[in-house]
């Protein structure tokens, strides 16, 4: 059961390019796997930051955990690939924007609580901000179509520009049968601000 998520995503990706139909199948697989994430990840004391949990050698997708400390917030950004976000502990606020070089316009804002999911898919559904919500740290799991070595960050007066992203690589029981681990390779330098 522990690697069922990986196998399900691999079978979805084997069908070709990811569109909203395949992305909904990945959402369903992630939703089914949420109890495993909650059981394995919620009871540990994680430092705020990004953690690489799994990288698929065949299809290139990654599974990351983000730990949001009080007040943590990303800048307006895009990933340039499809993604699924699953909230496994507490809450985050997600605000979506238009992809406009001069002044991105807010499209929607919603609070996602533990057990809820969202997705991004370029070009129209990719620009967003994620922020920790409430008084308690939050944990989210993100599955992206590729390893994120950079995000596309919006800077007022400069538009969207690439910005490097790194993360810690950690071993968890969830993916122990995959044989892909590199413990504590990098500390997150992505621009979460408080």
C-alpha positions as CSV (number, residue, x, y, z in Angstrom):
1,X,0.0,0.0,0.0
2,X,2.8,2.5,0.8
3,X,4.0,2.9,-2.8
4,X,0.5,2.6,-4.3
5,X,0.5,6.4,-4.9
6,X,3.7,6.2,-6.9
7,X,2.4,3.3,-9.0
8,X,-1.0,5.1,-9.6
9,X,0.8,8.3,-10.7
10,X,3.1,6.3,-13.0
11,X,0.2,4.6,-14.6
12,X,-1.5,8.0,-15.2
13,X,1.6,9.5,-16.7
14,X,2.2,6.5,-18.9
15,X,-0.9,7.6,-20.9
16,X,0.9,10.8,-22.1
17,X,0.7,14.6,-21.5
18,X,-1.1,15.7,-18.3
19,X,-4.3,17.6,-18.9
20,X,-7.1,18.3,-16.4
21,X,-8.5,14.8,-16.8
22,X,-5.2,13.2,-15.8
23,X,-4.7,15.8,-13.1
24,X,-8.1,14.9,-11.6
25,X,-6.9,11.2,-11.6
26,X,-3.7,12.3,-9.7
27,X,-5.9,14.3,-7.3
28,X,-8.0,11.2,-6.6
29,X,-4.9,9.1,-6.1
30,X,-3.5,11.7,-3.7
31,X,-6.8,11.9,-1.8
32,X,-6.8,8.2,-1.3
33,X,-3.2,8.3,0.0
34,X,-3.8,11.2,2.4
35,X,-4.2,9.0,5.6
36,X,-0.7,7.6,4.9
37,X,0.8,11.1,4.7
38,X,-1.1,12.2,7.9
39,X,0.0,9.1,9.8
40,X,3.7,9.4,8.8
41,X,4.3,13.1,8.7
42,X,2.0,14.9,11.2
43,X,3.5,13.6,14.5
44,X,7.0,14.7,13.8
45,X,8.6,18.1,14.8
46,X,9.6,19.4,11.4
47,X,11.4,22.7,10.9
48,X,9.6,25.1,8.5
49,X,10.8,24.6,4.9
50,X,10.7,22.3,1.9
51,X,11.5,18.6,2.0
52,X,11.9,16.3,-1.0
53,X,10.2,13.0,-0.2
54,X,10.4,11.2,-3.5
55,X,11.7,11.7,-7.1
56,X,10.5,9.4,-9.8
57,X,13.3,8.2,-12.0
58,X,11.0,7.1,-14.8
59,X,8.6,10.0,-15.2
60,X,10.4,12.8,-13.3
61,X,7.6,13.8,-11.0
62,X,8.4,14.6,-7.3
63,X,6.6,14.5,-4.0
64,X,7.6,17.3,-1.6
65,X,6.4,18.3,1.9
66,X,6.2,21.9,2.8
67,X,6.1,22.9,6.5
68,X,4.6,26.3,7.0
69,X,5.6,28.2,10.2
70,X,3.4,31.0,11.5
71,X,3.4,33.9,9.0
72,X,5.2,32.0,6.2
73,X,4.1,33.1,2.7
74,X,5.4,32.6,-0.8
75,X,5.7,35.5,-3.2
76,X,3.4,35.5,-6.3
77,X,4.9,32.6,-8.4
78,X,4.3,29.9,-11.0
79,X,5.9,26.5,-11.4
80,X,5.7,25.9,-15.1
81,X,4.5,22.3,-14.5
82,X,1.4,20.6,-13.2
83,X,1.0,20.2,-9.5
84,X,-1.2,18.9,-6.7
85,X,-1.3,20.3,-3.2
86,X,-2.7,18.3,-0.4
87,X,-3.1,19.9,3.1
88,X,-2.3,17.3,5.7
89,X,-2.2,19.4,8.8
90,X,-3.9,22.7,9.7
91,X,-4.5,25.3,7.0
92,X,-3.1,27.4,4.3
93,X,-4.5,30.2,2.2
94,X,-4.2,30.0,-1.6
95,X,-4.6,33.1,-3.8
96,X,-4.6,32.7,-7.5
97,X,-3.6,35.4,-10.0
98,X,-3.5,36.2,-13.7
99,X,-0.2,35.8,-15.5
100,X,0.4,39.5,-16.2
101,X,4.0,40.9,-16.4
102,X,3.1,44.3,-15.0
103,X,0.3,43.8,-12.4
104,X,-1.1,40.3,-11.8
105,X,-4.7,40.5,-10.9
106,X,-6.2,38.4,-8.0
107,X,-8.7,35.9,-9.3
108,X,-9.6,33.9,-6.2
109,X,-8.6,33.3,-2.6
110,X,-9.6,30.3,-0.5
111,X,-8.5,28.6,2.7
112,X,-7.6,25.0,2.4
113,X,-7.9,22.9,5.6
114,X,-6.4,19.5,6.4
115,X,-7.8,16.9,4.0
116,X,-8.4,19.4,1.2
117,X,-6.6,19.4,-2.2
118,X,-5.9,21.9,-5.0
119,X,-4.0,21.8,-8.3
120,X,-2.0,24.0,-10.6
121,X,-1.6,23.5,-14.4
122,X,0.0,26.0,-16.7
123,X,-0.5,28.3,-18.3
124,X,-3.9,29.5,-17.0
125,X,-4.0,27.9,-13.5
126,X,-0.5,28.2,-12.3
127,X,0.1,31.7,-10.8
128,X,-0.5,31.8,-7.0
129,X,0.5,32.7,-3.5
130,X,0.4,30.2,-0.6
131,X,0.4,31.4,3.0
132,X,0.2,29.7,6.4
133,X,-3.2,30.4,7.9
134,X,-4.1,30.7,11.5
135,X,-2.1,30.2,14.7
136,X,-0.7,26.7,14.1
137,X,2.0,25.5,11.7
138,X,0.7,23.8,8.6
139,X,2.0,20.8,6.6
140,X,1.2,20.3,2.9
141,X,2.3,17.7,0.4
142,X,3.0,18.8,-3.2
143,X,3.3,16.6,-6.2
144,X,4.8,18.3,-9.2
145,X,5.4,17.1,-12.8
146,X,9.1,17.7,-12.5
147,X,11.7,18.6,-9.9
148,X,11.6,22.3,-9.2
149,X,15.0,23.8,-9.4
150,X,13.4,27.2,-9.9
151,X,10.1,28.9,-9.7
152,X,8.9,31.9,-11.7
153,X,8.6,34.7,-9.2
154,X,6.8,38.0,-9.7
155,X,8.8,41.1,-8.7
156,X,7.0,44.5,-9.0
157,X,8.7,46.5,-11.7
158,X,10.5,43.5,-13.1
159,X,7.7,41.1,-14.0
160,X,8.1,37.3,-13.7
161,X,11.7,36.0,-13.3
162,X,13.2,32.6,-12.5
163,X,14.3,32.2,-8.9
164,X,16.2,29.1,-7.6
165,X,14.5,26.6,-5.3
166,X,16.2,24.0,-3.1
167,X,14.9,21.7,-0.5
168,X,16.0,19.2,2.1
169,X,15.9,15.6,1.0
170,X,14.7,13.2,3.7
171,X,13.9,9.5,4.2
172,X,10.4,8.6,5.3
173,X,8.7,5.3,5.8
174,X,6.1,6.2,3.1
175,X,8.5,5.8,0.2
176,X,11.0,3.4,1.8
177,X,10.5,0.7,-0.9
178,X,11.4,3.2,-3.7
179,X,15.1,3.2,-2.8
180,X,15.4,7.0,-3.5
181,X,16.7,8.9,-0.5
182,X,19.3,11.5,0.1
183,X,19.1,12.7,3.7
184,X,19.4,16.4,4.4
185,X,21.1,17.3,1.1
186,X,20.0,20.9,1.0
187,X,18.4,23.4,3.3
188,X,15.5,25.3,1.7
189,X,16.4,28.7,0.2
190,X,13.0,29.3,-1.4
191,X,11.7,32.7,-0.5
192,X,9.0,32.1,2.1
193,X,8.7,35.3,4.0
194,X,7.4,36.0,7.5
